Amino acid sequence: MTEHLTLFDGLLLPSLLATLLGTVLAIGWLIDRAPGLGLLDRPGGRKHHAQPTPLVGGLGIGFGLIAIWLLVPALRPDPWLIAGFVAMLTLGAVDDHRELPALQKLAVELVVVAVCLAGAGVTLGHLGTLLPGIKVHPLWLGWLIAIFGVASVLNALNMIDGVDGLSGGISFAGFAALAVAAGLAGDAALMQMALVPCAAMTGFLGYNLRFPGRPAARVFLGDAGSLSVGFLLGAYAIMISQKTSVPAITTVWAVTLPLLDGLTVIQRRSARGVSVTQPGADHLHHLLRAWGLGATAITVTETTLALAFAGLGIALWQVGAEEWVSLFLLLLLALVFRVASDRAWEVLRERAADTHPLILGNGPEDDPRALVGSASLDAAKVSGLPEARSGHGER
């Protein structure tokens, strides 16, 4: 019988504290070694932070999680998921050291996700009542949908990593929501497994968030962190939806904000005929920056939104709303998100059209700054405010 820990009877709380401490110590040790490892994010081009910053946050998180998984078996996920986490950590670290071609990196991601989900037996055997009175069982397509889902989450988290504390805060919100959902479903083991990454993210945020007297992050998450943490977040979401009474659509709500942001960017760039892998300034954090929010305010705003979306999904489940109702509201939210963000960019373009016509896409259609369209503008130039330091460049 699987050992269950509780917050009060011994091992869980010390384990969470040990994960936090292990992450903090690992990052502190790695900071001084980042230059020798070639893991420094240097300012220049689309990267606006003031000084070279170590890209070791993800490696520190990896150390904290792997250490506790080795020490406390009750908190350990399937070995195949650990292998996938390590593989993504390695792939991201290589990309942090020397930027890999986007398609090559995506191909490796898909292979790792496919193999590790298959090995762990993580698939979507049921999607719930997504149509009135009709339960959806995707059968063999469940594995392909699971691959697409996990790959979407890890890439969305990677793309949104553009402001100090943002990716870490959103990741924390996602794992916390999954832990709450698993707890409400009565599965203590999965709840505890989802809480452990929250502790690791807390340790990382201690280095990555801005505080009074510290105007910039000491470390960045890096691709090593966003890819590995995103893999774990996506895999845990699917596991919880299949092994508990938590509906699959409810776990989607837990990762809704990064998915909406990524999907909106992809749709907008595709509509303009621009490669989705081309760097741009068209994410939600760019929009918020252009409206005058600073880095900390952006992180607080988006993390709060992530928690609100996740909380709404859990609330719909708890009040007994049918899964198709939850799906309908999620699709409605996606539409509102897209329309509202497009309109907000248009307002900014209208306000700044007289002073920055080319930057805003009012110049020749072949102007490189106009290709992405209304969201390609440089948010800092539009708002007239200093640019927020980015986590790992702009995507």
LUMVEXTI-999798 format. One record per residue (C-alpha): residue number from 0; residue in one letter; x negated, y, z negated. Coordinates in Angstrom, 2 decimals, m for minus. Layout:
N
NUM  a  X  Y  Z $
...
% end
This chain:
395
0  m  0.00  0.00  0.00 $
1  t  m1.38  3.45  0.96 $
2  e  m2.56  5.46  m1.99 $
3  h  m0.61  8.69  m2.38 $
4  l  m2.13  11.66  m4.14 $
5  t  m0.15  14.47  m5.70 $
6  l  m1.04  18.05  m6.56 $
7  f  m0.90  17.23  m10.24 $
8  d  m2.26  13.80  m10.97 $
9  g  m5.90  13.89  m10.09 $
10  l  m7.43  13.77  m6.67 $
11  l  m5.59  16.07  m4.26 $
12  l  m6.27  19.46  m5.80 $
13  p  m9.97  18.67  m6.46 $
14  s  m10.19  17.34  m2.91 $
15  l  m8.79  20.56  m1.48 $
16  l  m11.21  22.62  m3.57 $
17  a  m14.08  20.37  m2.49 $
18  t  m13.11  20.83  1.17 $
19  l  m13.05  24.60  0.74 $
20  l  m16.38  24.63  m1.07 $
21  g  m18.00  22.26  1.41 $
22  t  m16.91  24.48  4.29 $
23  v  m18.21  27.61  2.57 $
24  l  m21.58  26.03  1.78 $
25  a  m21.95  24.56  5.27 $
26  i  m21.22  27.87  6.98 $
27  g  m23.59  29.70  4.63 $
28  w  m26.34  27.20  5.47 $
29  l  m25.66  27.41  9.20 $
30  i  m25.66  31.21  9.42 $
31  d  m29.44  31.47  9.05 $
32  r  m29.99  28.64  11.53 $
33  a  m27.64  29.92  14.22 $
34  p  m30.37  31.79  16.19 $
35  g  m32.56  28.68  16.35 $
36  l  m29.57  26.62  17.50 $
37  g  m28.72  29.12  20.20 $
38  l  m25.33  29.76  18.59 $
39  l  m25.20  33.56  18.54 $
40  d  m22.43  35.50  20.23 $
41  r  m24.14  38.61  21.57 $
42  p  m22.21  41.79  22.38 $
43  g  m21.97  42.99  25.95 $
44  g  m19.61  42.80  28.89 $
45  r  m16.16  41.79  27.61 $
46  k  m17.49  41.15  24.09 $
47  h  m17.09  44.20  21.92 $
48  h  m18.43  43.25  18.51 $
49  a  m21.26  45.46  17.25 $
50  q  m24.02  42.92  16.62 $
51  p  m24.95  39.29  17.38 $
52  t  m22.70  37.04  15.33 $
53  p  m23.22  33.34  14.51 $
54  l  m20.85  30.92  16.24 $
55  v  m20.98  28.37  13.43 $
56  g  m17.53  28.65  11.82 $
57  g  m16.26  25.56  13.62 $
58  l  m19.29  23.50  12.67 $
59  g  m18.81  24.49  9.02 $
60  i  m15.16  23.48  9.15 $
61  g  m16.20  20.19  10.73 $
62  f  m18.64  19.50  7.91 $
63  g  m16.04  20.29  5.24 $
64  l  m13.42  18.01  6.80 $
65  i  m15.68  15.08  7.65 $
66  a  m17.22  15.12  4.17 $
67  i  m13.85  14.88  2.44 $
68  w  m12.63  12.23  4.88 $
69  l  m15.64  10.10  3.97 $
70  l  m15.19  10.65  0.24 $
71  v  m11.40  10.29  m0.07 $
72  p  m9.91  7.54  2.16 $
73  a  m6.33  8.53  1.28 $
74  l  m6.84  11.84  3.12 $
75  r  m8.52  10.30  6.15 $
76  p  m6.73  10.22  9.55 $
77  d  m7.07  7.38  12.02 $
78  p  m10.72  6.78  13.05 $
79  w  m9.80  7.53  16.66 $
80  l  m8.55  10.97  15.64 $
81  i  m11.78  11.57  13.74 $
82  a  m13.68  10.55  16.87 $
83  g  m11.62  12.99  18.93 $
84  f  m12.25  15.75  16.41 $
85  v  m16.01  15.13  16.53 $
86  a  m15.99  14.95  20.34 $
87  m  m14.18  18.30  20.58 $
88  l  m16.53  19.78  18.00 $
89  t  m19.49  18.64  20.12 $
90  l  m17.98  19.84  23.40 $
91  g  m17.23  23.23  21.89 $
92  a  m20.72  23.56  20.41 $
93  v  m22.25  22.85  23.83 $
94  d  m19.96  25.48  25.36 $
95  d  m20.94  27.94  22.63 $
96  h  m24.62  27.29  23.39 $
97  r  m24.27  27.63  27.16 $
98  e  m20.91  28.39  28.71 $
99  l  m19.55  25.41  30.64 $
100  p  m17.50  25.67  33.84 $
101  a  m13.83  25.93  32.87 $
102  l  m12.62  23.01  35.00 $
103  q  m15.43  20.76  33.81 $
104  k  m14.61  21.53  30.20 $
105  l  m10.89  20.93  30.79 $
106  a  m11.60  17.56  32.40 $
107  v  m13.64  16.43  29.39 $
108  e  m10.91  17.65  27.04 $
109  l  m8.25  15.65  28.83 $
110  v  m10.34  12.47  28.81 $
111  v  m11.10  12.81  25.09 $
112  v  m7.48  13.54  24.22 $
113  a  m6.18  10.66  26.35 $
114  v  m8.61  8.08  24.98 $
115  c  m8.32  9.09  21.34 $
116  l  m4.53  9.35  21.30 $
117  a  m4.29  5.94  22.96 $
118  g  m6.76  4.46  20.47 $
119  a  m4.86  5.90  17.51 $
120  g  m1.49  4.88  18.95 $
121  v  m0.30  8.50  18.89 $
122  t  2.45  8.91  21.46 $
123  l  5.89  10.45  21.82 $
124  g  8.24  7.49  21.65 $
125  h  11.25  9.73  21.08 $
126  l  11.96  13.42  21.56 $
127  g  15.30  13.55  19.80 $
128  t  18.67  14.81  21.01 $
129  l  17.38  17.47  23.41 $
130  l  20.68  17.42  25.31 $
131  p  24.08  17.37  23.60 $
132  g  24.80  13.76  22.69 $
133  i  21.80  12.41  24.60 $
134  k  18.69  11.09  22.86 $
135  v  15.56  11.36  24.96 $
136  h  13.13  8.41  24.97 $
137  p  10.31  9.11  27.43 $
138  l  8.98  5.52  27.28 $
139  w  5.55  5.29  28.97 $
140  l  5.69  9.01  29.78 $
141  g  5.45  9.67  26.05 $
142  w  1.68  9.18  26.11 $
143  l  1.26  11.60  29.02 $
144  i  3.47  14.17  27.32 $
145  a  1.43  13.77  24.13 $
146  i  m1.80  14.35  26.08 $
147  f  m0.34  17.48  27.67 $
148  g  0.92  18.70  24.29 $
149  v  m2.35  18.30  22.42 $
150  a  m4.36  19.78  25.30 $
151  s  m1.97  22.73  25.40 $
152  v  m2.33  23.41  21.69 $
153  l  m6.13  23.27  21.64 $
154  n  m6.45  25.50  24.71 $
155  a  m3.85  27.96  23.43 $
156  l  m5.76  28.24  20.17 $
157  n  m8.98  28.71  22.13 $
158  m  m7.45  31.45  24.29 $
159  i  m5.97  33.39  21.39 $
160  d  m9.32  33.61  19.56 $
161  g  m9.99  37.29  20.22 $
162  v  m9.78  39.13  16.87 $
163  d  m11.49  38.51  13.55 $
164  g  m9.37  36.12  11.48 $
165  l  m6.71  35.57  14.14 $
166  s  m7.33  32.00  15.26 $
167  g  m8.11  30.93  11.69 $
168  g  m4.94  32.52  10.35 $
169  i  m2.73  30.98  13.01 $
170  s  m4.35  27.56  12.49 $
171  f  m3.75  27.83  8.75 $
172  a  m0.11  28.70  9.42 $
173  g  0.31  25.71  11.71 $
174  f  m1.16  23.16  9.31 $
175  a  0.74  24.66  6.37 $
176  a  4.02  24.40  8.28 $
177  l  3.33  20.78  9.20 $
178  a  2.50  20.00  5.56 $
179  v  5.76  21.56  4.40 $
180  a  7.73  19.64  7.04 $
181  a  6.10  16.33  6.12 $
182  g  6.75  17.03  2.45 $
183  l  10.42  17.79  3.09 $
184  a  10.62  14.52  5.02 $
185  g  9.27  12.70  1.97 $
186  d  5.95  11.57  3.48 $
187  a  3.35  12.50  0.88 $
188  a  0.45  10.96  2.80 $
189  l  0.96  13.06  5.95 $
190  m  1.67  16.15  3.87 $
191  q  m1.64  15.73  2.08 $
192  m  m3.54  15.09  5.32 $
193  a  m2.17  18.35  6.75 $
194  l  m3.13  20.31  3.63 $
195  v  m6.83  19.42  3.92 $
196  p  m7.44  21.50  7.08 $
197  c  m5.71  24.42  5.31 $
198  a  m8.45  24.29  2.69 $
199  a  m11.17  24.20  5.35 $
200  m  m9.60  27.15  7.21 $
201  t  m9.47  29.10  3.95 $
202  g  m13.20  28.62  3.49 $
203  f  m13.85  29.78  7.05 $
204  l  m11.60  32.83  6.71 $
205  g  m13.69  33.95  3.76 $
206  y  m16.46  34.60  6.30 $
207  n  m14.32  35.60  9.29 $
208  l  m11.80  38.07  7.86 $
209  r  m12.59  41.73  7.34 $
210  f  m12.61  43.02  3.79 $
211  p  m13.26  46.45  2.23 $
212  g  m16.98  47.03  2.60 $
213  r  m17.26  44.43  5.37 $
214  p  m16.07  45.96  8.66 $
215  a  m16.79  42.88  10.79 $
216  a  m16.76  39.10  10.60 $
217  r  m19.93  37.36  9.44 $
218  v  m19.26  34.34  11.64 $
219  f  m16.98  33.43  14.54 $
220  l  m14.99  30.23  14.96 $
221  g  m16.46  29.51  18.38 $
222  d  m15.18  26.96  20.84 $
223  a  m16.47  24.24  18.52 $
224  g  m13.86  25.35  16.01 $
225  s  m10.93  26.26  18.24 $
226  l  m11.11  23.04  20.28 $
227  s  m11.60  20.66  17.34 $
228  v  m9.08  22.35  15.05 $
229  g  m6.60  22.64  17.93 $
230  f  m7.00  18.93  18.68 $
231  l  m6.27  18.04  15.08 $
232  l  m3.32  20.43  14.88 $
233  g  m1.71  18.99  18.02 $
234  a  m2.33  15.39  17.01 $
235  y  m0.93  15.93  13.50 $
236  a  2.18  17.59  14.95 $
237  i  2.90  14.54  17.09 $
238  m  2.16  12.07  14.28 $
239  i  4.49  13.85  11.88 $
240  s  7.26  13.99  14.49 $
241  q  7.00  10.25  15.16 $
242  k  6.30  8.83  11.71 $
243  t  8.77  10.90  9.67 $
244  s  12.27  12.27  10.03 $
245  v  10.88  15.62  11.19 $
246  p  12.25  16.27  14.71 $
247  a  9.69  16.69  17.48 $
248  i  11.07  20.12  18.36 $
249  t  10.51  21.24  14.75 $
250  t  6.79  20.50  14.99 $
251  v  6.66  22.52  18.22 $
252  w  7.91  25.52  16.24 $
253  a  4.82  25.11  14.01 $
254  v  2.56  25.96  16.96 $
255  t  4.94  28.23  18.85 $
256  l  3.03  31.52  18.70 $
257  p  m0.22  30.38  20.38 $
258  l  1.79  28.37  22.92 $
259  l  3.99  31.35  23.78 $
260  d  0.99  33.64  24.06 $
261  g  m0.92  31.22  26.29 $
262  l  2.10  30.41  28.45 $
263  t  2.90  34.10  28.96 $
264  v  m0.68  34.85  30.01 $
265  i  m0.73  31.90  32.43 $
266  q  2.61  32.90  33.98 $
267  r  1.58  36.53  34.34 $
268  r  m1.77  35.75  35.93 $
269  s  m0.32  33.11  38.23 $
270  a  2.35  35.53  39.42 $
271  r  m0.42  37.95  40.42 $
272  g  m2.48  35.28  42.14 $
273  v  m5.25  35.47  39.55 $
274  s  m7.07  32.44  38.16 $
275  v  m5.80  31.55  34.69 $
276  t  m9.40  30.94  33.60 $
277  q  m10.45  34.47  34.52 $
278  p  m11.12  36.65  31.45 $
279  g  m8.55  39.35  30.91 $
280  a  m7.04  41.72  28.39 $
281  d  m3.49  40.46  28.50 $
282  h  m2.92  38.55  25.27 $
283  l  m0.62  39.63  22.47 $
284  h  m3.56  40.88  20.40 $
285  h  m4.58  43.18  23.27 $
286  l  m1.04  44.54  23.37 $
287  l  m1.00  45.15  19.63 $
288  r  m4.42  46.79  19.84 $
289  a  m3.17  49.10  22.59 $
290  w  m0.26  50.12  20.38 $
291  g  m2.76  51.25  17.76 $
292  l  m3.14  48.31  15.36 $
293  g  m6.57  47.54  13.97 $
294  a  m8.11  44.07  13.83 $
295  t  m6.86  43.23  10.33 $
296  a  m3.35  44.48  11.08 $
297  i  m3.27  42.41  14.27 $
298  t  m4.30  39.27  12.39 $
299  v  m1.74  39.86  9.65 $
300  t  1.00  40.59  12.19 $
301  e  0.38  37.52  14.35 $
302  t  m0.14  35.18  11.40 $
303  t  3.12  36.43  9.90 $
304  l  4.86  35.83  13.23 $
305  a  3.39  32.31  13.39 $
306  l  4.70  31.57  9.89 $
307  a  8.09  33.09  10.70 $
308  f  8.50  31.00  13.86 $
309  a  7.45  27.84  12.00 $
310  g  9.77  28.68  9.13 $
311  l  12.67  29.20  11.52 $
312  g  12.09  25.81  13.09 $
313  i  12.01  24.11  9.69 $
314  a  15.11  26.02  8.55 $
315  l  17.07  24.92  11.63 $
316  w  16.18  21.31  10.85 $
317  q  17.06  21.65  7.17 $
318  v  20.49  23.17  7.82 $
319  g  21.29  20.29  10.17 $
320  a  21.14  22.08  13.51 $
321  e  21.10  19.69  16.46 $
322  e  17.74  19.35  18.16 $
323  w  19.13  20.72  21.43 $
324  v  20.18  23.86  19.56 $
325  s  16.63  24.26  18.23 $
326  l  15.27  23.74  21.74 $
327  f  17.68  26.29  23.20 $
328  l  16.65  28.88  20.61 $
329  l  12.99  28.14  21.29 $
330  l  13.47  28.68  25.02 $
331  l  15.41  31.85  24.29 $
332  l  12.54  33.05  22.10 $
333  a  10.09  32.34  24.92 $
334  l  12.18  34.45  27.30 $
335  v  12.46  37.32  24.82 $
336  f  8.72  37.13  24.12 $
337  r  7.88  37.38  27.83 $
338  v  10.34  40.19  28.59 $
339  a  9.39  42.20  25.49 $
340  s  5.65  41.91  26.13 $
341  d  6.04  42.87  29.80 $
342  r  8.14  45.87  28.85 $
343  a  5.65  46.94  26.18 $
344  w  2.82  46.83  28.74 $
345  e  4.92  48.86  31.16 $
346  v  5.50  51.54  28.53 $
347  l  1.77  51.77  27.95 $
348  r  1.12  52.01  31.68 $
349  e  3.65  54.80  32.02 $
350  r  2.12  56.75  29.15 $
351  a  m1.43  56.47  30.46 $
352  a  m0.77  56.56  34.22 $
353  d  m1.90  60.16  34.63 $
354  t  m5.30  59.66  33.00 $
355  h  m6.24  56.07  33.92 $
356  p  m4.51  55.25  37.23 $
357  l  m6.93  52.55  38.41 $
358  i  m7.27  50.82  35.07 $
359  l  m3.50  50.60  34.88 $
360  g  m3.08  49.00  38.28 $
361  n  m1.71  52.09  40.03 $
362  g  m4.64  52.25  42.40 $
363  p  m5.50  50.03  45.37 $
364  e  m4.19  46.48  45.06 $
365  d  m7.68  45.10  45.59 $
366  d  m9.08  47.01  42.61 $
367  p  m10.45  44.22  40.33 $
368  r  m9.01  45.93  37.30 $
369  a  m5.55  45.89  38.84 $
370  l  m5.38  42.24  39.93 $
371  v  m3.96  40.81  36.74 $
372  g  m1.27  43.46  36.85 $
373  s  0.33  45.38  34.05 $
374  a  m1.59  43.45  31.39 $
375  s  m5.08  43.82  32.85 $
376  l  m5.68  47.20  31.32 $
377  d  m8.32  47.74  28.72 $
378  a  m6.25  48.14  25.58 $
379  a  m8.78  50.34  23.82 $
380  k  m8.99  52.76  26.74 $
381  v  m5.22  52.99  26.95 $
382  s  m4.73  53.61  23.27 $
383  g  m7.77  55.79  22.85 $
384  l  m8.78  53.74  19.82 $
385  p  m12.03  51.88  19.12 $
386  e  m11.89  48.34  20.42 $
387  a  m11.46  45.52  17.94 $
388  r  m14.32  43.10  17.79 $
389  s  m13.43  39.87  19.52 $
390  g  m13.96  36.37  18.21 $
391  h  m15.55  34.84  21.26 $
392  g  m14.94  37.08  24.21 $
393  e  m11.67  37.70  26.00 $
394  r  m9.92  34.95  27.92 $
% end
